[in-house]
Amino acid sequence: MNLRLLSVLLAVGLALTLAGCGSSHSDKKANEAYAEGVCSAIDTWSSDVQSLAAGVAGGGDISKSSLQKKLAQFRTATKKLASKIKAVPAPNTSDGKDAKKKVNGLVTQVQSTSAAAQSALAGLPANASLAQIVSALSSLAPQLSALTTGAQSTVSSLQQAGSSLSKAFESTSSCKKLSR
């Protein structure tokens, strides 16, 4: 083989190898950025919701107006969750597209529950009794419980996908925090 042809082939092979290494590094960074952004958004939302739930469970003023204030805070937390997740681009891979579908499913579930809670409270009279409030909101308890479980299972399924993206969901600090 011609020495000149051999050196050209080696140069092309080296360039392709280096190009592959660079894309792998950028893929890893994109995966980590997506995982960190998603898990951070879910963690913030989850903390906000737990704080709201603790406030309601702690007793105190349980009236339609106090619950409407809590619901407004829940809607705000939900909007922040959706906007933070939308702000983080999923990696442009099949794993990224699958992860985006799962995360969007969680956001849709949260938004549906927020709308159901809004509807339940809207149907109450202004001076609703505690019994009326409990009756109206009792159907929401399973949905609210499913939200926290859904958030955890979404992250867990992303961690167990067996891909480079799942490794990012396993290793980033905010995702580790959610796994505890």
N, C-alpha and C positions, 0 to 999 in steps of 0.2 A: 504494500500500500504506500502511496506517496506520503512522505513525511509532512508535506504541507497540508494535505487533505486530513491526515491524522490530527494535526494540531488544530485545524479548524473544527473538526468533530469534537475534540476535547474541550475547546473553548465554548462551543454551543452547548455541550453537555453540562459544563460547569455553570454557564449562564442559566440554563433551565433549572439546575439543582438549586442555585441561589435564589432564583425567582420563586421556586416552590417553598423554600424556607421562609421567605419574606411573607408570602401569603398565609402560611401557617401561623406565623406570628401575629399578623393582622387579624386572622380569624379568631385566634385565641383572645386577643384584645377586644374584638367585637362581641364575642361570647361573654367575656367577663363583664363588659360594660352593660350588656343587656341583662344578665343575671343580677348584677348589683342594682341596677335601676328598678327592675321588677320587684326584687325582694325588699329593697328599701321602701318602695311605695306600699307594698303589702304590709310591711312591718309598721310603718307610720299609721296606716289606716287601721290596722288591727289594734294598736295601742289606743288610738282615738276612740274606737268603738268600745273597747273594754273599759275605758274611763267613763264613757257615757252609760254603759250598762251598770257599772258600779254605782254611779250616781242615782240611777233609777232604783236599783236593788237596795240601796241604802235607806230607802223610805223617804221621809220628808214630804214635800209637797208633790203629791201625785194627782195632778189635775190635767184637764185637756190642754190648758195653756202651757203648763210646765213640760208636758210631753211634746207639744208642738215645738217648743224651744229645743228640746233634745233631738227631735226629728230633723229640725233645721240644721243642727250640728252634724247629725249623721249624713244628711244630704251633702253638706259641705265637704265632709271627709270623703264621701263617695266620689264627688266631682274631682277632688284633688287626686284620688287614687286613679281615676280614669285618665286625667290629663297627664299625670306623671308617667303612667304606663305608655300612653300614646307618644309622649315626648322621647322615649327611648326606642330607637329603631332596632327591630329584631335583625339578627344576622341574616344576610341574603343567602340562606341555605335551606334545604328541605327541613332540617332540624329547627332552624329559626322560624320557618313558617308554621311548623307543627306547634312549637312552643307558643307562638303568637296566638294561634287558635285557642289553646288551652287557657292562656292568660285572659284573652278577650271573653272567653266563656265565663270565667270567674267574675270579670267586671260586669258582664250582662246579668249574672245572678245577683250581684250586689245591687245593681241599679233596679232590678225587678223587685227585690225585697224593699228597697227604699220607696218605690212607687206604691207597693202594697200597704206599707205602713202609713204612707200619706193618705191613701184612700180610706183605710180603717179609721184613722183619726178624723178625717173630714166628715164621716158619717155620724160622729158623736155630737150631741147637743152641747152648747157652750158650758152649761152647768152640769155636765155628766157626773153621775155618782161613780164611786170607786168600782162598784159591781159592773156598771155599764162599760167602764174603761177596760177592766179586766176581761170582760166578755168580748169586747171588740178586738182586743189585742191578743187574745189567747191563740187565735189561729196563726199569728205571726211567730210564736215561740219556736216551732220547728224550723221555720225559714231562717230565723236569726241564728239558731244553733247550727244550721247547715252552712251558714256563711263562714264561720270560723273553721269548721271541718273542711269546707270546700277550699279555703285558702291554703290550709296545711296540705291537703291532698294534691292540690295543683302543684305546689312547690315540690312535694315528694315525688310526684310523677315526672316532673322535669328533672329531678335529680337521678331518677332511676332509668332514664331513657337509654343509657348506654352509648352516649355520643360525646363528642368534645364539648358540646353545649351543656350536656348534663354534668360534665366535670366542672364546668364553670359554676353551675347551680350548687354543686357540692362544696366548692372551695371558697366562694366569696363570703366575706364576713357577714353581710346582712342575711344571706341565705342560711348560713350556719346558725345564726341567731333564731331564725324561724323554725329550724329543725329541732330545737331543744324542747 
